[in-house]
Amino acid sequence: MTTTSVDEIVPSKSSLTAGQLPRWTPLAVGGGALVVSALVMLLIGFNLPGWIVIAWLLFVPSMFVATRAVEGHQAGVDRLWTVLVYSAFALALLPLVSIVVEVLTQGLPGVVDPGFFTNTMQYATSLTDQQAVEAGTDIKGGILHAVVGSLLVTLAATVISVPIGLLTSIYLVEYGRDGWLSRAIVFFVDVMTGIPSIVAGLFGAALLLTLVGPQDNLMGFTAACALSVLMIPVVVRSTTEMLRVVPNELREASYALGVRKSLTILKVVIPTAISGIASGVTLAIARVIGETAPILVTAGVATRLNANLFSDWMMTLPVFIYRQLQNPTAPAAPGPSLERAWGAALVLIVIVMVLNLASRMIARAFAPKKTGR
Amino acid sequence: MSKSIEAIDLNVYYGDFLAVEGVNVKIEPRTVVAFIGPSGCGKTTFLRTMNRMHEVLPGATVKGQLLLDQENIYGSAVDPVRVRSKVGMVFQRPNPFPTMTIRDNVLAGFRLNGIRMGRKQADEIVERSLKGANLWNEVKDRLDKPGSGLSGGQQQRLCIARTIAVQPEVILMDEPCSALDPISTLAVEDLIGELKEHFTIVIVTHNMQQASRVSDKTAFFNIAGTGKPGRLIEFDYTDKIFSNPTEKATEDYITGRFG
């Protein structure tokens, strides 16, 4: 046995691989299903969705039957579920891919307009838009004011929400101990998660109305207050989870060294959980940066740059998109407005994607080092 | 340094449940005392009362007196944080702080309490503590690497170094070798022999050979049945416990004729 050659060990027909369908079976069956489906389509008139649906309806049972006939019942059922799971995955991916493709194709022309990132809408009038359509001049106007507004309002909302949310979850995890107060907090946080965003906006407007009076309350800071109503529950929930997974052993190790609870939380628990906290906060930011309704009723709309959170109306990207679509700058020639709206949508999606990527990188950068040998 | 510990009529509760009943024991300074007994008999629970770690758990309370050199650590005005800085603890599973380097782990008792010190003093403490834990030669070239990159046995000795760095009077060890291989166990046992020159050591162990190897005195705990409190059955010199115990239950346990 010790001198057996490789060829003898691996015969071309192994007993371990006998009685199996060849690896190309799904491709062959899928191709066959597409062909048959195409023939059916030719009879009743071709359309793409129908072609794919009928091919799929043929593919699923024929894969099951073929596998069951050759490999047995268990393998057939396994194959059926494999196909169904992959189909569900493809179906779930469909809207995402189509959104990305659509926004890219529609948004790119707007993004490459000269001055799209450096101009505001202050000097873009219905006249310039009509000229752009009729005479082919450059489309004026840009999203600078909306980008600045979005970033400022979201930053302010983050500055308000993160301390409140983090301290709440520290109370829940470290001090609350399932008492009535912590159960009440958890309940209300859950309720807050379900608040419609327009209600949050009205809350923000009403809150600042009582503080600074009518008209003065329409400003970026009011929008930030409204957004933090939406953001706090998200921060609380994600950071609570992150603090909970910090092993109790580390807290006890710290206590056993004669370290107070507050310092233990500050220097052991939070640093250990910081990567999860950071990524949770970033996801919460991504969640609120796309809000439209609460900003519309708090910061209003603007065509010029306003970098002061505490006075005057302020534009943000979602509201910019909404305004450009609903009230085109030139009602007779809405083309340029549409182009700007799609461009702004693309910028918004890119910002959210960058935030998501940033949260992953933050999580990796802060994660406790596992190896060091 | 190094103080005696004396428990007087100590009852330990989890909520309403009496877990350990009526412990009276006196542990001399600079000795090693081993707690042995079946699982669930309250060895660890009692150990955790000795540095007030027991009450960290929700609803856990203690009645009775526990004297650290004649001072009751359960006195009404006593701050548990001060007790814990005098009575250090090494846990069953090695638990170095994952966010810290080896060096920072050793200095954790100072760093976490916000105590500032010069570089030279910190280096001295790190070297002294790691040498005291027999770990210096293995890690001296990688003090700035994460502590979690060490092997299990090294991590446990790092935890011991962290504990002795703050110069406690007493060191409590809760089954410190149960997660370690025989060679690392030997390293920790040798270390206990050296540490007892400076510290009072109380060790919980399931390994009776270990108890007989490392300890001067041994306490045998037992439990009458599920739901009943654990009790201290016998406390005597280790030689006597393992050769000629007074109590029948002790003899049954150490000879394996238990239950």
HADDOCK unambig.tbl for C-alpha pairs under 7 A between the chains (distance, minus, plus):
assign (segid A and resid 249 and name CA) (segid B and resid 95 and name CA) 6.44 0.50 0.50
assign (segid A and resid 250 and name CA) (segid B and resid 95 and name CA) 6.32 0.50 0.50
assign (segid A and resid 250 and name CA) (segid B and resid 97 and name CA) 6.54 0.50 0.50
assign (segid A and resid 253 and name CA) (segid B and resid 95 and name CA) 6.93 0.50 0.50
assign (segid A and resid 256 and name CA) (segid B and resid 84 and name CA) 5.47 0.50 0.50
assign (segid A and resid 256 and name CA) (segid B and resid 88 and name CA) 5.81 0.50 0.50
assign (segid A and resid 256 and name CA) (segid B and resid 89 and name CA) 5.73 0.50 0.50
assign (segid A and resid 257 and name CA) (segid B and resid 84 and name CA) 6.25 0.50 0.50
assign (segid A and resid 257 and name CA) (segid B and resid 85 and name CA) 5.63 0.50 0.50
assign (segid A and resid 257 and name CA) (segid B and resid 88 and name CA) 6.24 0.50 0.50
assign (segid A and resid 257 and name CA) (segid B and resid 109 and name CA) 5.32 0.50 0.50
assign (segid A and resid 257 and name CA) (segid B and resid 163 and name CA) 6.67 0.50 0.50
assign (segid A and resid 258 and name CA) (segid B and resid 81 and name CA) 4.94 0.50 0.50
assign (segid A and resid 258 and name CA) (segid B and resid 82 and name CA) 6.30 0.50 0.50
assign (segid A and resid 258 and name CA) (segid B and resid 84 and name CA) 4.68 0.50 0.50
assign (segid A and resid 258 and name CA) (segid B and resid 85 and name CA) 4.17 0.50 0.50
assign (segid A and resid 259 and name CA) (segid B and resid 81 and name CA) 6.45 0.50 0.50
assign (segid A and resid 259 and name CA) (segid B and resid 112 and name CA) 6.56 0.50 0.50
assign (segid A and resid 259 and name CA) (segid B and resid 113 and name CA) 5.83 0.50 0.50
assign (segid A and resid 260 and name CA) (segid B and resid 81 and name CA) 6.25 0.50 0.50
assign (segid A and resid 263 and name CA) (segid B and resid 112 and name CA) 6.59 0.50 0.50
assign (segid A and resid 263 and name CA) (segid B and resid 113 and name CA) 6.89 0.50 0.50
assign (segid A and resid 267 and name CA) (segid B and resid 112 and name CA) 6.25 0.50 0.50
assign (segid A and resid 271 and name CA) (segid B and resid 99 and name CA) 6.85 0.50 0.50
assign (segid A and resid 272 and name CA) (segid B and resid 99 and name CA) 6.07 0.50 0.50
assign (segid A and resid 368 and name CA) (segid B and resid 98 and name CA) 5.54 0.50 0.50
assign (segid A and resid 368 and name CA) (segid B and resid 99 and name CA) 4.97 0.50 0.50
assign (segid A and resid 369 and name CA) (segid B and resid 98 and name CA) 6.79 0.50 0.50
assign (segid A and resid 369 and name CA) (segid B and resid 99 and name CA) 6.76 0.50 0.50
assign (segid A and resid 369 and name CA) (segid B and resid 146 and name CA) 6.27 0.50 0.50
assign (segid A and resid 370 and name CA) (segid B and resid 148 and name CA) 6.05 0.50 0.50
assign (segid A and resid 370 and name CA) (segid B and resid 149 and name CA) 6.07 0.50 0.50
assign (segid A and resid 371 and name CA) (segid B and resid 148 and name CA) 6.73 0.50 0.50
assign (segid A and resid 371 and name CA) (segid B and resid 149 and name CA) 4.43 0.50 0.50
assign (segid A and resid 372 and name CA) (segid B and resid 145 and name CA) 5.40 0.50 0.50
assign (segid A and resid 372 and name CA) (segid B and resid 146 and name CA) 5.71 0.50 0.50
assign (segid A and resid 372 and name CA) (segid B and resid 149 and name CA) 4.56 0.50 0.50
assign (segid A and resid 373 and name CA) (segid B and resid 149 and name CA) 5.65 0.50 0.50
assign (segid A and resid 373 and name CA) (segid B and resid 150 and name CA) 6.86 0.50 0.50
